Amino acid sequence: MRLNTTFLLLFLIFAIPLKGQQNLQEERYVRLIKANTAEMYQNESRNIRRITGPAQFLHNNTLIICDTAIWDVSLNTVDAIGNVKIIQNNTSLSGDRIHYIADSSLAKVRGHIVELMDRDSNRLRTFYLDFNTKDSVAWFYDGGAMIDKDGNIIESNYGYYDSKIEKFKFLKNVEMMSDSLVLKSDSLAYYANENRAEFLGQTSIWQNDSYLRAGNGWYEREKELYNFEKSVYLLDPKTEVWAERIFYNAPEGNAELFQNVQILDTVQSLIIFSDFARYSREPAFAKLYNNPSIAFYSIEDNKPDTLFMAADTMLYQSVPRYLADSATVAQSKKRYDQSKIDPIAAMRSKPTPPAGKTENITENKQLPPPQQQKRQNTSSRQSSRSATNTTSDTLTITKGDLKNIPDSLRINIARDKIIADTLLKIKDSLKLSSDSLKILPDSLSVITDSLALKNIKDTLPAVDSTLIRFILANKNVRFHRSNLQGKCDSLIFNSIDSIVRLFKEPVMWNDKNQFTSDSIQLVIDNKKLRKVEFLSNAFAMAKEDSLHYNQLKGTDIILHFKEGELSRVDAFGGINLLVFIAEDSILTTMNHKECKTLTARVVDQNLEKAHYIDNAKSVLYPIIDLEPSRKRLKGFNLRDSERPADRFAVCNRIIRKSERSQILTVSLPTYGQTSRFFKITPEIPDIIIKTREPKPPEEAKIEVEGIETESNDPTVIKKETTTETVLIKNESD
């Protein structure tokens, strides 16, 4: 019994491997399953058979079809000739001849045209193709081109097709045309079952009037989704965009940009920076997060300058007028109409007051000479102070009393022009989704509905499609220009009223001057600053030395500008004015003035004439007798520590140089492989050709002027023009 059991075990041990070896032997050899004739002959001890057909061989579940074949049974090879074809599942190959090495499962297909077709009717043509029947992978080399059922083209120097996962991979000098998209890449993988392409290596894409370059990425054709990574660059007729990654949803027209985002709009003269942005084109929308900032650049009188602005969150949006909230439009129109009113002109147009009542005191440019402003004893000072309560003792200053003393109302205005039109040069260059910037109630409560949109269904058939542009900056807003700096909690602008509004503890600096109020409005007219309104609790100060500041306080203060230069100063409501007067370059006297309204003309940055309207009073105090508290008006708050020292305190980004001119020289695909294998020459869309045509000299000059680029000196911005390079210091001198 034990002997029988032992014999059975030995039989199983040896029989199973023998059965496995038999199966392996059957899998190794090619089988002839169909032929007209088969002729056997010996050649140097090799078993060779000549097959005439049509003939069919089977190996690895792969069918080899041909007219005739030489079957070397000893070497386990088949040389098929004439109408050769390989069929495996849904993949077929055709050519003039096949050399099949069964031990390697390798079919070498050759011919004047070798074609591979998958189940989706993608046709790959080449001269040389090797197909592994076991792995179901086909390699082509020495050039190849593929056309799908819709006529889209991909070609390269070499590549492969994996039929198990329906993946084509094209390597070296890849060129592609899909719908309106034209592409060049180092390498590209195409998943036929997903209709998805992956870009592997440096890639250039042209589509309509746009160009894109990236290190890699992918494209889903059915959903029209794009994702690009590694130093992405995008160019269209209005803008240039840089980012480390861009995700684009074409049907929705929305894009998300990541890391080191920079958007340059040469038409609107602005540059946008952030580390994350949502962006769309129609209608224009951009919402910026993660260290966002905007640079508005301009050239005035051949002098380039740039305003840098930053905040925690920034929004740009362009909305057709018929979609804008009617309340927002009405409020903006009202602000616009009010901005046209000149309060001083309105006051002067009123009827003359009754005779005998003094309402207007005019002060000419000069004050009494210092020698007439002698210190008085205590009793005389008290008498002087008490005299301020009566109209009859009000100080009247006459022209020519003081020839060598600066204007008593002088507030140091920088000689640099305050050019605010750069705040406006924004049209519809950006575009994004309907996402909106949330405004905190404590900062912009009066305009919480400023971007509300009406339902399209409620619009009338005849609509006004004029685009209204909105800019909002929220939390920790600060800005810097060579002659103007500022800070506030929130900022908003729209193109209906063309007013830039600053909210919640706003402050502005110009040269030695500081201006504060509850809110500030910069009124723009024809892309130039017309006036600045400091509304409610307005306070202006100008530094004379480390201890003394000229001060102007009122309910409102308005600065008027002509051609970018200060031309008039108005103040309204409970005016208090402190002016420190120097004698032989030493401050000796403080002049304290009070009135209800003040207006003064400014010529060559100096006050020409000041008018004190209604209950004007003036008292002179020797500085030596003044307590420090008397040298400050109530509400004095020096905020120099908050002032941006230079543009890098606002925006520390390195500004990229425009690549527009270089991109125009990038060569387009030639589709040589497609012409070689399919005998057709694909036509590149005309719109792509036209966007690469040289522009007229004047138009090209306008585009490049004022574009900022990095410099070796981090405190200098270099502006390149067609004629010269100008270096501009970014700190206030």
C-alpha positions in Angstrom: 0.0 0.0 0.0 2.8 2.4 0.9 4.5 1.5 -2.4 1.5 2.5 -4.4 1.2 5.8 -2.6 4.8 6.6 -3.2 4.5 5.8 -6.9 1.4 8.1 -7.2 3.2 11.0 -5.6 6.2 10.6 -7.9 3.9 10.4 -10.9 2.2 13.7 -9.9 5.6 15.4 -9.3 6.9 14.6 -12.7 3.6 14.5 -14.7 2.6 18.1 -13.9 5.8 19.7 -15.1 5.7 17.6 -18.2 2.2 18.8 -18.9 3.4 22.4 -18.3 6.3 21.9 -20.5 4.0 20.5 -23.2 1.8 23.6 -22.9 4.9 25.9 -23.1 6.1 24.1 -26.2 2.7 24.6 -27.8 2.7 28.4 -26.9 6.3 28.7 -28.3 5.6 27.5 -31.8 3.7 29.3 -34.5 0.7 27.4 -35.9 -0.4 27.4 -39.5 -4.2 27.4 -39.5 -4.9 28.1 -43.2 -3.1 27.9 -46.5 -3.6 26.7 -50.1 -0.4 24.7 -50.2 2.5 23.9 -47.9 5.8 22.6 -49.3 8.5 21.2 -47.0 12.2 21.0 -47.6 15.4 20.7 -45.7 18.1 23.4 -45.7 21.3 22.7 -43.7 19.3 20.5 -41.2 16.7 23.2 -40.9 13.0 22.3 -41.3 11.6 25.0 -43.7 8.2 25.1 -45.2 7.0 27.3 -48.1 3.4 28.4 -47.7 1.2 29.8 -50.4 -2.1 31.3 -49.6 -3.9 33.4 -48.7 -2.3 32.0 -45.5 -2.9 32.5 -41.8 -0.7 31.9 -38.8 -1.6 32.1 -35.1 0.7 32.9 -32.2 -0.1 34.6 -28.9 -3.7 35.0 -29.9 -2.4 37.1 -32.8 -3.3 36.4 -36.4 -0.7 36.9 -39.2 -2.2 37.0 -42.7 -0.2 37.1 -46.0 -0.1 35.9 -49.6 3.0 33.7 -49.2 5.4 32.9 -46.4 8.6 31.1 -45.5 8.1 29.2 -42.3 11.3 28.2 -40.6 10.1 25.6 -38.1 13.6 25.1 -36.6 14.2 28.8 -35.9 10.5 29.4 -35.2 10.2 32.3 -37.6 7.8 33.4 -40.3 8.7 35.7 -43.2 5.4 36.8 -44.7 5.2 38.6 -48.0 2.3 40.3 -49.9 -0.8 41.9 -48.4 0.6 41.2 -44.9 -1.6 42.0 -41.9 -1.5 41.4 -38.2 -4.7 41.3 -36.2 -4.9 41.2 -32.4 -8.2 42.0 -30.7 -9.1 45.5 -32.0 -5.7 46.4 -33.3 -4.6 45.7 -36.9 -1.3 46.3 -38.7 -0.7 46.2 -42.5 2.4 46.4 -44.7 4.4 44.8 -47.5 6.2 42.2 -45.5 6.6 40.8 -41.9 9.5 39.1 -40.3 8.1 37.3 -37.2 10.3 35.9 -34.5 8.1 33.8 -32.4 10.6 33.1 -29.6 10.7 36.9 -29.0 7.0 37.5 -29.9 8.3 40.2 -32.2 6.8 41.1 -35.6 8.9 43.4 -37.8 6.5 45.1 -40.2 8.0 46.9 -43.2 6.8 48.4 -46.5 6.3 51.5 -48.5 3.5 52.3 -46.0 3.0 50.5 -42.7 -0.3 51.3 -41.0 -1.6 50.5 -37.5 -5.3 51.0 -36.8 -7.0 50.8 -33.4 -10.6 50.2 -32.6 -11.3 54.0 -32.7 -10.0 54.2 -36.3 -6.9 56.1 -35.3 -4.5 55.4 -38.2 -0.7 55.5 -37.5 1.5 55.3 -40.5 5.3 54.8 -40.8 7.9 52.8 -42.7 9.2 50.8 -39.8 7.1 49.2 -37.0 7.9 46.5 -34.5 5.0 44.8 -32.8 5.3 42.6 -29.7 2.4 40.2 -29.9 2.8 39.2 -26.2 2.9 42.7 -24.7 0.7 44.2 -27.4 3.1 47.1 -27.8 4.0 48.5 -31.2 7.2 50.7 -31.7 7.7 52.9 -34.7 10.8 54.8 -35.7 12.3 56.9 -38.5 9.2 59.0 -38.5 5.5 58.4 -38.0 2.2 60.2 -38.3 -1.3 59.5 -37.0 -4.7 60.8 -38.1 -7.9 60.1 -36.2 -11.4 59.7 -37.5 -12.0 63.5 -37.1 -8.9 64.4 -39.1 -6.8 65.5 -36.1 -3.1 64.9 -36.6 -0.1 63.9 -34.4 3.3 63.1 -35.7 6.9 62.6 -34.3 10.3 61.1 -35.1 9.5 57.9 -33.2 7.1 56.4 -30.5 5.0 53.5 -29.6 1.4 52.3 -29.1 0.2 50.1 -26.2 -3.0 48.5 -27.3 -3.9 47.1 -23.9 -4.4 50.6 -22.5 -4.9 52.2 -25.9 -2.0 54.7 -25.4 0.0 56.3 -28.1 3.3 57.9 -27.1 5.1 60.2 -29.6 8.7 61.1 -28.9 10.9 63.9 -30.3 9.8 66.7 -32.6 6.1 66.1 -31.9 3.7 68.2 -33.9 -0.1 68.1 -33.5 -3.2 69.7 -35.0 -6.5 69.2 -33.2 -9.5 71.3 -34.2 -8.1 74.9 -34.0 -5.2 73.9 -31.8 -1.7 73.8 -33.3 1.1 72.2 -31.1 4.8 71.5 -30.9 6.3 69.4 -28.1 9.2 67.3 -27.0 7.0 64.3 -26.3 3.3 63.6 -26.1 1.1 60.7 -24.8 -2.3 60.2 -26.3 -4.9 58.0 -24.5 -7.4 57.1 -27.3 -10.0 55.6 -25.0 -10.1 58.8 -22.9 -9.5 61.2 -25.8 -6.8 62.8 -23.5 -3.3 64.1 -24.4 -0.4 64.5 -22.0 2.4 66.9 -22.9 5.8 65.6 -21.7 8.5 68.2 -22.1 8.7 71.7 -23.5 5.4 72.4 -25.4 4.2 75.3 -27.5 0.6 75.7 -28.5 -1.2 78.1 -30.8 -4.9 78.4 -30.8 -6.9 81.2 -32.5 -5.1 84.4 -31.5 -3.4 83.0 -28.4 -0.1 81.2 -27.7 0.9 79.0 -24.8 4.2 77.5 -23.6 4.7 75.0 -20.8 7.1 72.4 -19.4 4.3 69.7 -19.3 0.6 69.3 -19.0 -2.5 67.5 -20.2 -5.6 68.1 -22.4 -9.0 66.4 -22.3 -10.6 67.0 -25.6 -14.2 66.0 -24.8 -14.4 68.2 -21.7 -12.1 70.8 -23.2 -10.0 70.9 -20.0 -6.4 72.0 -20.0 -3.7 71.8 -17.3 -0.2 73.2 -17.8 2.7 73.2 -15.5 6.4 74.3 -15.2 7.0 77.9 -16.2 3.8 78.4 -18.1 3.5 81.4 -20.4 0.4 82.6 -22.1 0.1 85.3 -24.8 -2.9 86.9 -26.4 -3.4 90.2 -28.2 -4.0 92.1 -25.0 -2.1 90.2 -22.3 0.9 88.1 -21.3 0.6 85.7 -18.4 3.2 83.8 -16.4 2.6 81.2 -13.8 3.9 77.9 -12.5 0.6 76.2 -13.3 -2.6 77.1 -15.2 -5.8 75.1 -15.2 -8.3 76.2 -17.8 -11.9 75.2 -18.3 -12.7 76.2 -21.9 -16.5 75.7 -21.9 -16.8 78.0 -18.8 -14.0 80.3 -19.9 -12.4 80.1 -16.4 -8.8 79.6 -15.4 -7.0 79.1 -12.2 -3.4 80.3 -12.0 -0.9 79.1 -9.3 2.5 80.4 -8.0 4.4 83.4 -9.2 1.4 84.6 -11.3 2.1 87.7 -13.4 -0.4 89.2 -15.9 1.0 92.0 -18.1 -1.6 94.0 -20.1 0.3 96.4 -22.4 -3.0 97.9 -23.7 -4.2 98.9 -20.2 -0.7 99.6 -18.9 -1.0 97.3 -15.8 0.7 94.3 -14.3 -1.0 91.9 -11.9 0.8 89.7 -9.4 -0.3 86.9 -7.0 0.4 83.4 -6.0 -3.2 82.3 -6.8 -5.7 83.9 -9.1 -9.1 83.0 -10.7 -9.2 84.5 -14.2 -11.7 84.6 -17.0 -11.9 86.5 -20.3 -15.5 87.1 -21.3 -16.5 89.1 -19.3 -13.2 90.1 -17.8 -12.7 88.9 -14.3 -9.7 88.4 -12.0 -9.7 87.6 -8.3 -6.3 87.6 -6.7 -5.2 85.8 -3.5 -2.0 85.0 -1.7 0.2 88.2 -1.7 -1.6 90.0 -4.6 -0.5 93.3 -6.1 -1.1 95.4 -9.2 1.3 97.8 -10.9 -0.1 100.6 -13.1 2.7 102.2 -15.2 2.7 105.3 -17.4 4.9 107.7 -19.2 4.2 111.4 -18.7 6.4 114.1 -20.3 8.8 111.3 -21.3 9.1 110.3 -17.6 8.0 106.8 -16.8 6.6 106.0 -13.3 4.6 103.2 -11.7 2.0 103.0 -9.0 2.2 99.7 -7.1 -0.9 98.7 -5.1 -1.3 95.6 -2.8 -4.0 94.2 -0.5 -4.9 90.8 1.1 -7.4 90.2 -1.6 -8.0 92.1 -4.9 -10.7 91.9 -7.6 -11.0 93.1 -11.1 -14.3 92.7 -12.9 -15.9 94.0 -16.1 -19.7 93.8 -16.3 -22.0 94.9 -19.1 -24.1 97.9 -18.0 -27.4 96.1 -18.6 -26.3 93.4 -16.0 -25.1 95.9 -13.4 -27.3 96.5 -10.4 -29.5 99.5 -11.0 -28.8 100.9 -7.5 -25.1 100.8 -8.1 -25.5 102.6 -11.4 -27.7 105.3 -9.9 -25.3 105.8 -6.9 -22.3 106.1 -9.3 -24.1 108.6 -11.5 -25.0 110.7 -8.4 -21.4 110.6 -7.3 -20.3 111.6 -10.8 -22.7 114.6 -10.9 -21.6 115.7 -7.4 -17.9 115.5 -8.4 -18.6 118.1 -11.1 -19.9 120.7 -8.5 -17.4 123.4 -7.4 -18.5 124.4 -3.8 -16.5 127.6 -3.9 -18.0 128.7 -7.2 -21.4 127.8 -5.8 -20.8 130.0 -2.7 -19.6 132.9 -4.7 -22.7 132.8 -6.9 -24.9 133.4 -3.8 -26.4 136.9 -3.2 -24.1 139.4 -1.5 -24.6 139.4 2.4 -26.1 142.5 4.1 -23.8 145.6 4.3 -21.7 145.9 7.4 -21.2 142.2 7.9 -17.7 141.0 7.3 -17.6 137.5 5.7 -14.6 137.3 3.5 -11.0 138.2 4.3 -8.4 137.9 1.6 -4.9 137.2 2.5 -2.2 137.9 -0.1 0.8 135.8 -0.6 3.0 137.4 2.1 2.8 138.0 5.8 4.0 140.9 7.9 7.8 141.0 8.3 9.3 139.2 11.3 10.4 142.5 12.8 6.8 143.6 13.1 5.9 140.3 14.8 7.6 141.1 18.2 6.9 139.1 21.2 4.4 140.7 23.5 4.3 140.6 27.3 1.8 138.4 29.1 -0.9 141.0 29.3 -0.7 141.9 25.7 -0.9 138.3 24.7 -4.0 137.9 26.8 -5.4 140.9 25.2 -4.6 139.5 21.8 -6.2 136.2 22.6 -9.4 137.8 23.9 -9.5 139.9 20.8 -10.1 136.9 18.7 -13.6 136.8 19.9 -14.6 139.9 18.1 -14.8 140.7 14.4 -13.4 144.1 14.7 -10.0 142.8 15.9 -9.7 140.2 13.3 -6.3 140.2 11.8 -6.2 141.5 8.2 -3.0 140.9 6.2 -2.1 143.2 3.4 0.1 142.6 0.4 3.8 143.5 0.7 4.0 143.2 4.5 6.4 140.3 4.4 8.7 139.8 1.5 11.1 137.2 2.7 8.9 134.8 4.6 7.4 131.7 3.0 3.6 131.7 2.6 1.9 131.2 5.9 -0.5 128.6 4.5 2.2 126.7 2.7 1.8 123.0 2.7 4.8 121.3 1.1 3.5 119.9 -2.2 6.0 117.8 -4.1 6.9 119.2 -7.4 6.3 115.8 -8.9 3.1 115.4 -10.8 0.4 113.3 -9.1 -0.6 111.2 -12.1 -3.7 109.2 -11.3 -4.7 108.2 -14.7 -2.7 105.0 -14.2 -5.4 104.1 -11.7 -7.9 104.0 -14.6 -6.1 102.4 -17.5 -8.1 99.2 -17.1 -10.6 98.0 -19.6 -11.5 94.4 -20.1 -8.1 92.7 -20.3 -8.8 90.2 -17.6 -11.6 87.7 -17.4 -12.9 85.3 -14.8 -15.8 83.6 -13.2 -18.7 85.2 -11.4 -16.9 84.8 -8.1 -17.0 88.2 -6.2 -14.9 89.8 -3.5 -16.5 89.9 -0.1 -16.4 93.3 1.5 -16.4 93.3 5.3 -19.4 95.2 6.8 -17.1 97.4 8.9 -15.1 98.7 5.9 -17.4 99.1 2.9 -20.9 98.7 4.4 -22.3 101.5 2.2 -21.6 99.6 -1.0 -22.2 96.0 -0.2 -24.4 95.6 -3.2 -22.0 97.2 -5.7 -21.4 94.1 -7.8 -24.9 92.6 -7.6 -26.1 91.5 -11.0 -29.6 91.6 -12.4 -31.2 88.6 -13.8 -30.8 88.4 -17.6 -34.4 87.5 -17.9 -35.4 90.9 -16.5 -33.4 92.9 -19.0 -35.1 94.7 -21.9 -34.7 93.7 -25.5 -32.6 96.8 -26.2 -29.7 96.7 -23.7 -26.7 98.8 -23.1 -23.7 96.4 -23.3 -21.1 99.1 -22.4 -18.6 97.4 -20.0 -18.4 98.8 -16.5 -15.1 98.1 -14.8 -14.7 97.4 -11.1 -11.6 97.3 -9.0 -11.8 96.3 -5.4 -9.0 95.8 -2.8 -9.9 94.5 0.6 -7.9 94.5 3.8 -4.4 96.0 4.3 -4.5 98.1 1.2 -1.3 100.1 0.5 0.2 101.8 -2.6 3.4 103.5 -3.6 4.4 105.8 -6.4 7.4 108.1 -6.6 5.4 111.1 -5.5 2.4 109.5 -3.8 1.9 106.8 -1.1 -1.1 105.7 0.8 -2.8 103.1 3.0 -6.4 102.1 3.9 -8.5 99.1 4.8 -10.5 98.9 1.5 -10.5 100.5 -1.9 -13.1 100.5 -4.7 -13.3 102.0 -8.2 -15.8 101.8 -11.0 -15.7 103.3 -14.5 -19.2 104.9 -14.2 -18.1 107.7 -11.8 -14.3 107.2 -12.3 -13.7 107.8 -8.6 -11.2 105.8 -6.6 -12.6 105.6 -3.0 -10.5 104.7 0.1 -12.3 103.6 3.3 -11.5 103.0 7.0 -8.6 105.1 8.4 -7.2 106.0 5.0 -4.0 108.0 4.8 -2.0 109.5 1.9 1.5 111.0 1.8 3.0 113.3 -0.8 6.6 114.5 -0.2 6.5 116.0 3.3 2.7 116.1 3.5 0.3 113.7 5.2 -3.5 113.7 4.6 -6.1 111.8 6.6 -9.9 111.7 6.8 -12.7 109.2 7.3 -12.7 108.5 3.6 -10.8 109.7 0.5 -11.9 110.1 -3.1 -9.6 110.5 -6.1 -11.7 112.0 -8.9 -10.5 111.1 -12.4 -11.4 113.0 -15.6 -10.2 112.0 -19.0 -7.7 109.6 -17.4 -6.1 112.4 -15.3 -6.5 113.3 -11.7 -8.9 116.3 -11.4 -9.2 116.5 -7.6 -8.7 114.6 -4.3 -11.5 114.9 -1.7 -10.7 114.2 2.0 -14.2 113.7 3.4 -15.1 114.1 7.1 -12.5 114.8 9.8 -10.0 115.9 7.2 -6.5 116.6 8.5 -3.4 117.7 6.6 0.0 118.3 8.0 3.4 119.3 6.5 6.7 118.8 8.2 8.8 121.9 9.0 11.3 120.2 11.3 11.3 117.2 13.6 9.1 119.1 16.2 6.9 121.4 14.1 4.2 120.7 11.5 2.0 123.0 9.6 -1.5 121.7 10.1 -4.9 122.2 8.4 -8.0 120.7 9.9 -11.6 120.9 8.7 -14.7 118.8 7.9 -13.6 118.4 4.3 -10.5 119.3 2.3 -10.3 119.3 -1.5 -7.2 119.4 -3.6 -7.8 120.5 -7.2 -5.4 119.5 -10.1 -4.8 120.8 -13.6 -2.6 118.7 -15.9 -1.5 116.6 -13.0 -0.3 119.6 -10.8 -2.0 121.0 -7.7 -3.8 124.3 -8.6 -6.1 125.0 -5.7 -6.8 124.0 -2.1 -10.3 124.2 -0.5 -11.3 123.4 3.1 -14.8 123.5 4.6 -16.4 123.4 8.0 -14.7 124.6 11.2 -11.3 125.4 9.7 -8.3 125.4 12.0 -4.9 126.2 10.6 -1.5 126.3 12.3 1.4 127.7 10.3 5.0 128.1 11.7 6.9 131.1 10.4 10.7 131.2 10.1 13.0 134.2 10.6 16.5 133.8 9.3 15.8 130.1 8.8 14.7 129.7 12.4 11.1 129.1 13.3 10.0 131.9 15.7 6.2 132.3 15.3 3.1 130.2 15.1 0.1 131.6 13.3 -3.3 130.1 14.4 -6.1 130.8 12.0 -9.8 130.0 12.2 -12.7 130.3 9.7 -15.6 128.4 8.2 -14.3 128.1 4.7 -10.8 128.4 3.1 -9.7 128.5 -0.5 -6.3 129.2 -1.9 -4.8 129.2 -5.4 -1.5 127.3 -6.0 1.0 128.5 -8.6 4.3 126.8 -9.1 3.7 124.7 -6.0 3.3 127.8 -3.8 0.1 129.4 -2.5 -0.7 132.5 -4.6 -3.6 133.9 -2.6 -5.8 132.6 0.3 -9.4 133.5 1.0 -10.8 133.0 4.6 -14.6 133.1 4.4 -17.0 133.7 7.3 -15.8 134.6 10.8 -12.1 134.6 9.9 -9.7 134.9 12.9 -6.0 134.9 13.2 -3.6 135.0 16.2 0.3 135.0 16.2 2.1 133.2 19.0 5.9 133.3 19.7 7.0 129.7 19.6 9.3 130.2 22.6 6.3 130.7 24.9 4.2 127.9 23.6 3.7 124.6 25.4 4.2 121.5 23.2 0.5 120.7 23.3 -0.4 124.1 21.8 1.6 123.2 18.7 -0.8 120.3 17.8 -4.4 120.6 16.7 -6.8 118.1 18.1 -6.7 114.9 16.0 -3.0 115.2 15.2 -1.8 111.7 14.4 1.6 111.3 12.7 1.5 108.0 10.8 5.0 108.0 9.1 5.7 104.5 10.5 2.9 103.1 8.2 4.3 104.9 5.1 5.6 102.5 2.4 9.3 103.4 2.1 9.6 102.1 -1.5 7.7 100.0 -4.0 9.3 96.8 -2.5 7.3 97.5 0.7 4.2 97.1 -1.4 5.3 94.7 -4.1 8.5 92.7 -3.9 8.0 90.8 -7.2 10.6 90.6 -9.9 9.0 92.1 -13.0 9.3 89.9 -16.0 10.2 91.3 -19.4 7.7 91.1 -22.2 8.3 88.1 -24.5 5.8 89.1 -27.2 8.4 90.0 -29.9 10.4 86.8 -29.2 7.3 84.6 -29.4 6.5 85.9 -32.9 9.8 84.3 -34.1 9.0 80.8 -32.8 8.6 78.5 -35.8 5.2 76.9 -36.5 4.9 73.2 -37.1 5.5 72.0 -40.7 3.9 68.6 -40.5 6.5 67.0 -42.6 5.8 63.5 -41.4 2.1 63.9 -42.2 2.9 65.0 -45.7 5.4 62.1 -46.0 3.0 59.3 -45.0 -0.5 60.6 -45.8 0.4 62.8 -48.8 -1.4 65.8 -47.4 -0.2 69.2 -46.1 -2.3 70.4 -43.1 -3.2 74.1 -43.3 -2.6 76.2 -40.3 -5.6 78.5 -39.5 -5.3 82.0 -41.0 -5.9 83.7 -37.6 -2.7 82.1 -36.3 -0.8 83.3 -39.3 -2.2 86.9 -39.0 -1.3 87.2 -35.3 2.4 86.5 -36.3 2.6 89.2 -38.9 4.9 92.2 -38.1 3.0 95.1 -36.7 3.3 98.7 -38.0 6.2 100.5 -36.4 4.0 103.0 -34.5 1.8 100.2 -33.0 4.8 98.2 -32.0 6.3 101.2 -30.3 3.2 101.9 -28.3 3.2 98.3 -27.1 6.8 98.2 -25.8 7.0 101.7 -24.2 6.7 101.7 -20.5 7.1 97.9 -19.9 9.1 97.4 -16.7 11.8 94.9 -16.4 14.1 93.8 -13.7 17.4 95.6 -13.0 20.6 94.6 -11.2 19.8 97.3 -8.7 16.8 96.1 -6.7 15.8 99.7 -6.1 15.6 100.6 -9.7 13.0 99.7 -12.3 14.2 99.7 -15.9 11.7 100.9 -18.5 12.5 99.8 -22.0 11.5 101.9 -25.0 12.2 101.6 -28.7 14.7 104.4 -28.5 16.4 104.3 -25.2 16.5 102.7 -21.7 15.7 104.9 -18.7 16.4 104.0 -15.1 13.9 105.2 -12.6 14.5 105.3 -8.9 11.5 103.9 -6.9 12.0 105.7 -3.6 10.9 109.2 -2.9 14.0 111.4 -3.0 
